[in-house]
Amino acid sequence: MPTELLFRDDAYLRETPAKVEAVNELGGIVLDRTIFYATGGGQPGDVGVLRRGDGSEIAIGTTIYNKEDKSQVIHVPAADQAAPAVGETVTLVLDWERRLKRMRIHTALHLLSVVLPYPVTGGSIGDGDGRLDFDIPEGGLDKAEVAEKLNELVARNAAVTESWITDAELDANPGLVKTMSVQPPRGSGRVRLVSIEGIDLQPCGGTHVRNTSEIGLVAITDIEKKGKQNRRVRIALA
């Protein structure tokens, strides 16, 4: 049974009840629904707790997709945690402070891909920092200039919204995909688009803030040369 991905429709949900559908041989917990983002697209899986009916809690160390069934999400407990019973109702409680930092960085990285309109060869999202790798011809990048342009976009107070298109519509518009190394999540027949009003539109399955103003000031912490044409640009919440 597929896991209902509540974070896709509302990234600001911090708690929700859910039912335990299965517990695998390694202790991974499958629920009927989740607010925890599962590792993918350079964004790490969420952490938090599952609160049981008796008030006890199961700490979740990460969240991943089931390798055998990508429609299912597995909540991976931290070490030495008790296992819930199949059929048990629990309450998921998200580590919201950590998630919000990741959301702010993720949206900022979309803006960075506008400031530097080059093919993206890689990237990652951390807890208040992140990076994108670009395929850029020989030539220097000025940290102060990139930071200024990035923060100008943040300051536009642009709305961030989601919509869906079919796989066929995406195939007809290949220019929407900026990332060379990470392809949009497919398999369900439709692909999620993230729009930053008047600034950017690209496929993305991750979580984002609702408005660029929520990102706050962003610093360019480093620009590294990772090969003849590869430049790694690191950012952090200031």
C-alpha positions in Angstrom: 0.0 0.0 0.0 1.5 3.4 -1.0 2.3 5.9 1.8 0.3 9.1 1.6 2.9 11.9 1.3 1.3 14.7 3.2 4.5 16.9 2.9 3.8 17.2 -0.8 0.6 19.1 -0.3 1.6 21.0 2.9 5.2 21.3 3.9 4.2 23.1 7.1 2.4 20.2 8.8 4.3 19.4 12.0 2.2 16.6 13.5 -0.2 14.0 12.2 -1.8 10.8 13.3 -0.9 7.7 11.3 -1.3 3.9 11.4 1.5 1.4 11.4 1.2 -0.7 8.2 4.4 -2.8 8.6 7.7 -3.1 10.5 10.5 -4.7 8.4 13.3 -7.0 9.6 15.6 -4.1 10.3 13.0 -2.2 12.4 12.0 0.2 9.7 8.5 1.5 10.2 6.0 1.9 7.3 2.9 4.1 8.0 -0.2 4.8 6.0 0.7 8.5 5.8 3.6 10.7 6.7 4.8 14.3 7.0 8.4 13.2 7.0 10.3 13.9 3.8 12.1 10.9 2.5 15.8 11.2 1.3 16.0 12.3 -2.3 17.0 15.0 -4.7 19.9 16.1 -2.5 17.6 16.7 0.5 18.1 14.4 3.5 15.3 12.5 5.2 13.4 14.1 8.0 13.9 13.3 11.7 11.5 13.5 14.6 9.6 11.1 16.8 6.6 8.7 16.6 4.5 9.3 19.8 2.6 6.2 20.9 -0.7 6.1 22.7 0.9 5.6 26.1 3.0 8.8 25.7 6.3 7.0 25.0 8.2 8.0 21.9 10.2 6.3 19.2 13.0 8.5 17.9 13.3 8.5 14.1 16.9 9.0 12.8 16.1 9.3 9.1 13.4 8.7 6.5 13.9 6.8 3.2 12.0 5.3 0.4 11.6 1.5 0.3 14.0 0.2 -2.3 11.7 -2.7 -3.3 8.6 -0.4 -3.5 9.3 3.3 -4.1 5.7 4.2 -3.2 6.4 3.3 0.4 8.3 5.5 2.9 10.3 3.8 5.7 10.8 5.7 9.0 14.2 4.4 10.3 14.4 4.4 14.1 17.5 5.6 16.0 19.4 2.8 17.8 17.8 0.9 20.7 14.2 2.0 20.0 11.1 -0.1 20.7 9.1 -1.3 17.7 5.4 -0.4 17.4 2.8 -3.0 16.6 1.3 -3.3 13.1 -2.1 -1.6 13.2 -1.1 0.7 16.1 -2.0 4.4 15.7 0.9 6.8 16.4 1.4 10.5 16.1 4.3 11.7 13.9 6.1 14.8 15.4 8.5 16.5 13.0 11.8 18.1 14.0 10.4 21.4 12.6 13.4 23.6 13.3 15.6 21.4 11.2 13.1 21.0 8.4 12.5 24.7 8.2 16.2 25.4 7.7 16.3 22.8 4.9 13.2 24.4 3.3 14.8 27.8 3.4 18.0 26.5 1.9 16.2 24.4 -0.8 14.3 27.5 -2.0 17.5 29.6 -2.0 19.2 27.0 -4.1 16.5 27.3 -6.7 17.1 31.0 -6.7 20.9 30.4 -7.1 20.2 28.4 -10.2 18.6 31.5 -11.6 21.5 33.8 -10.6 23.9 31.2 -12.3 22.0 30.0 -15.4 24.2 27.0 -16.1 23.6 23.3 -16.1 23.5 21.9 -12.5 25.7 18.8 -12.1 25.0 18.1 -8.4 23.9 19.6 -5.1 23.0 18.9 -1.5 20.9 20.5 1.2 22.0 20.7 4.8 20.7 22.2 8.0 21.2 25.8 7.2 23.6 25.4 4.4 23.8 23.8 1.0 25.6 23.7 -2.4 25.1 23.5 -6.1 27.7 22.3 -8.6 27.6 24.0 -12.0 29.0 23.2 -15.4 30.6 26.6 -16.0 33.2 27.5 -18.7 36.5 28.8 -17.5 36.2 32.1 -15.7 36.0 33.4 -12.2 32.8 33.9 -10.2 32.7 36.8 -7.8 31.3 35.8 -4.4 30.1 39.3 -3.5 28.3 39.7 -6.9 26.6 36.3 -6.7 25.5 37.0 -3.1 24.1 40.4 -4.0 22.1 39.0 -7.0 20.8 36.1 -4.9 19.6 38.3 -2.0 17.9 40.7 -4.5 15.8 37.7 -5.6 15.1 36.7 -1.9 13.9 40.3 -1.3 11.3 40.1 -4.0 8.9 38.4 -1.6 7.9 36.1 -4.3 5.3 33.4 -3.7 6.4 29.8 -4.0 3.7 27.4 -5.2 3.4 23.8 -6.6 1.6 22.4 -9.5 1.6 19.1 -11.5 2.2 18.1 -15.1 2.2 14.8 -16.8 5.4 12.9 -17.7 4.5 13.6 -21.4 4.3 17.3 -20.8 7.7 17.3 -19.1 9.1 15.3 -22.0 7.8 18.0 -24.4 9.5 20.7 -22.2 13.0 19.4 -21.4 14.3 22.9 -20.7 12.4 22.8 -17.4 15.0 20.3 -16.0 18.1 22.2 -14.9 19.8 19.3 -13.1 22.1 17.0 -15.1 22.7 14.5 -12.2 19.3 14.4 -10.5 16.2 13.7 -12.6 12.7 14.6 -11.4 10.8 11.9 -9.6 8.8 9.9 -12.1 6.8 6.7 -12.0 3.3 8.0 -11.0 2.6 9.5 -14.4 2.9 13.0 -13.2 5.7 15.4 -12.1 5.5 18.1 -9.5 6.6 21.6 -10.5 7.8 24.3 -8.0 7.2 27.8 -9.1 8.8 30.9 -7.6 6.5 33.7 -8.9 8.1 35.6 -11.8 11.5 34.0 -11.2 11.8 30.3 -11.6 9.9 27.1 -12.6 11.4 23.6 -12.4 10.5 20.0 -11.4 11.1 19.2 -7.8 9.8 16.8 -5.2 11.3 18.6 -2.2 9.9 20.9 0.5 10.0 24.7 0.2 9.0 27.8 2.0 5.8 29.6 0.9 7.5 32.9 0.1 11.1 33.9 -0.6 11.0 36.4 2.2 11.1 33.4 4.6 14.6 32.5 3.4 16.2 35.5 5.1 19.7 36.8 4.2 21.9 34.3 2.4 25.7 34.2 2.3 28.0 32.7 -0.4 30.5 30.9 1.8 32.7 29.4 -0.9 33.2 28.9 -4.6 35.4 25.9 -5.4 36.9 24.7 -8.6 36.1 21.0 -8.9 37.4 20.4 -12.3 38.1 22.2 -15.6 34.5 23.4 -15.9 32.9 22.4 -12.6 32.3 25.1 -10.0 30.8 24.3 -6.5 29.0 27.2 -5.0 28.2 26.9 -1.2 25.6 29.0 0.5 24.4 29.4 4.1 21.7 31.2 6.0 23.3 34.3 7.4 
